[in-house]
């Protein structure tokens, strides 16, 4: 598999190649543990078997370029919200750099407050996280389970390098709403055919014309990138176009395209 990598420097883009998602996430996990403030996004563009087929398709993409990923329009009806609390939970003892599906955590917004996060799924060394704010019509202190049932403000696939004291602190567990929150993904190009896949990557099929235009590609972001997006949600920094991959969108869900038998 290979993806288009964008580093902190806006002009620095390259094609990141790995033999598998497992290898890709292991490499990125090691990189972010070594540098928890690394800034990057990697958009997974295509898949092929390791060897000549993968090399050939990667070279072709380097020559022809890749069309931007489709992004659904954010829901304009979502009202602004205030930071969530997690008073009902208690800190858990976990090794640094680790998190599990269902973990509820606090992510500081640098205003002296924190937003509520939830690990929805694990994918090898990566985790899919969602971040919530307390809705204005829910008075504080808010029941964390009520907050987790609202629409996230930030969501994405990242690495667990910032799960440690003073950064992202796990405060409890709750059953994740995977059916509601996990997206489906697309990969491939018009030249070789676009595929859609479930969130886990275990099932895929050719995309319809509409799916090729609406199902986003999988994007892996560094955890520090998530931190900065949360600061932007809190108004501490400007919202940057590069954060759009982390804005929660009502894109086609994995459970809708690949219902359980």
N, C-alpha and C positions, 0 to 999 in steps of 0.2 A: 504494500500500500504506500501511497505517497500523498503529501499535502503541501499546500502553499503556506509557508511560514513567514510571518511578519514580526519583526523585532521592534524594540522601542523606537528605533529610528524609522521614520515613515517610509524612507526610500529603500530600507534594507529588507528585501524579500528574496526568498529562495525556495527551492523545492526540497522538502524534507522527505527522505525515503527510508522505509523500514520494511523488514520482511513480514511483519504482522502487527496487529494492533497491540498485542502483548509486548512486543519489543519496543514499539513506539512509546507506550505509556511507561515502561520501565526506564527508558532513556530520559524521558521528561521528568519522571519522579526523581531520579538521581540528580538531574540538573537543578531542579527547584529546591531539593534538600541542601545542595551545596550553595545555592544562591536564592534565598526565599524572596528576594526582591527582583528576580528576573521578570522581564516583561516580554510576553510573546503571545501570539495567537497562531494556531495551525489549523487550516481548513483542509479537511480530508477530501481530496479531489477524486482519486481513483484507486482501484484495487486490481491486482494481478498476482499470479503465482510468482513466488521468488524465482529469480533467474532471468533468462533472456527476455521473457514476456514483460516482466516488470521494468527492466531496463529500457526496453524499446518504447513502452508507453510513457515512461518518464521523460525520455529524450524528446518524444513527439510533443509532449506538453510544454517542455522548455522552449521548443521552436514556435508553437502556435499560441501559447498562452491559454488562460482559463477564464471563462465567463464568470462574473460575480455570482455568489451564491444567492438564491432567491430568499427574500426575507418577507414574512407576512407583515401587514400593517399593524402597529400596536393598537389595542382597543382603546378608543378615545373616551369611552364611558367610565373607565376606571378612575375613581376619585383619588386625590392626594391622600396620603396617610401619614401617621406618626409612628415613631419607633415602637417596636413591640417589646414586651417584657417576657421573662421566663420565670416568674416567681414560683411557679408550681413545680419546678424542676430543681434538682440538686446536682452539683458537679459529679462527673464520673471520672474514674481513674483509668486512663488509657495511655499507652505508650505514645510519646511524641511522634508526629508524622503519620498518625493512623486514625481512621474513622471507618464506621460501618454504616450500612444502610439502616435508616431509622434514627441515627444520631441527630439530636437537636443541639444547636450551638449558638453562641453569641458572637457576632462579628462587629467590632467597634467601628463607629462612623466618624471618629475624631472630633465629635462635638461634646464628648463626655457621655454619650449614650451608646446604645448598641442596637443592631437589628437582629431579628431572629432568623437563623438558618436551619435548613433541614437537609440531611443527606438522603436523597431519594433512591440512589442505586450505586453499586460499585461495578466498575469495569476494569478488571485486572488491577493495575496500580492507580487507576483514576477513579474519581467520584463525581456523580452528578449532583450538584447542590442547587437549592432554591433559597432565596432570601426574601423575607416578608417584612412589611411594616404594618403597624396597627392601624386599621381603618379609623377614620375620624368619628364614625358613629359607634365605635366600641370604646367606652370610657375606660381609662386606666384604673387599676391595674388589669390588663386584659388576660383572659384565659389563653395560655399559649396554644391550646388546641383549636380555639376559635380563630386565632391569627393564622395558624397553619392551614386552615380551610379556605383562606382567602386567596386571591390571585397574587403570585409572587411579583416582586419588582425587578428581581435579577434571577437568572437561571442559567446554568451552563455546566459543561464538563470541564473539570479541572483536576489538579493534583493535591494531595493532602499535606503538603509541606508546611502550611500555616496552622495546622491543628496542633497547637502547643500552648502552654500557659502564656498569657499576655497577648495572644493573637486570636485564634479562633478556639474558644473554650467550650467543650462539650458539656451541656448542663442536664441532659436527660435523653430519653428515647421516646419515639412515637411511631406508630405504623405509618410508613410513607404511602401517599396516594399515587402510586406509580401509574395506574391507569389514566389518571387525570393529567399528570405532569410530564411523563416521559415522551419525548418526541420521536417520530420516525425520521430517518435520514435518507438522503439520496447521494449517489456517487456515480462517476462516469461522465462522459462527454457526448456531445451530439455525434461525433465521428465514430465512437465505439459503442454507443448506446448508454442511456441513463438507467440505473437501477434504483429501486427503493429497498430499504432494509429496515427491520425492526430495530429498536434501541440496542438490544444485545448484540446485534450483528449476526445472529444465528439463522435468520430467515431473510431472503431477498427474492425479488422478482423484477422483471422489466417494468419501468415506470410508464404510466399513461402520459399523454401529452400534458394534461393538467397537473399531474403529480410532478412531472419534470420541472414545471414552472413554479410549484408551490411548496414542495418538500425541501427543506434546507439541507445543506451538507453538514456533516458533523464538524464542529469546531472545538478544539481543545485550547483552553486559555490558561495562562499561568495564574496561580492563586493570588499573586500580588495584583494582577490585573482585576480580579474580582474585588479586592480590597478598594482599589481606586474607583471602580464603578459604584461601590456602595457609598463612598465619600461623595460622589457626584449626585447620587440619589438624595443624600442628606444636604446637598447644597454647598458642600465644602470646596468642591472644585467644579469646573465646568464639565458638562456632559460632552464627551468627545465622540466623533463618528465611529471610532474604533470600538466603542462600548456597545454598538448596536447588536453585536453578536450575543451580548449578555442580557439585553432587554427581553423580558419574558414576552412571548408572542403566542397567539393561539394558532400555531402551525399544526399541520396534520399530526395526530398522535400515533404513537406506535401501536396502541391497543385498537385503534380504529382501522388501520391499514392491515394489521396482522392480528385479528381476534384469536383468542385462545380456542382450540378445538373443543 
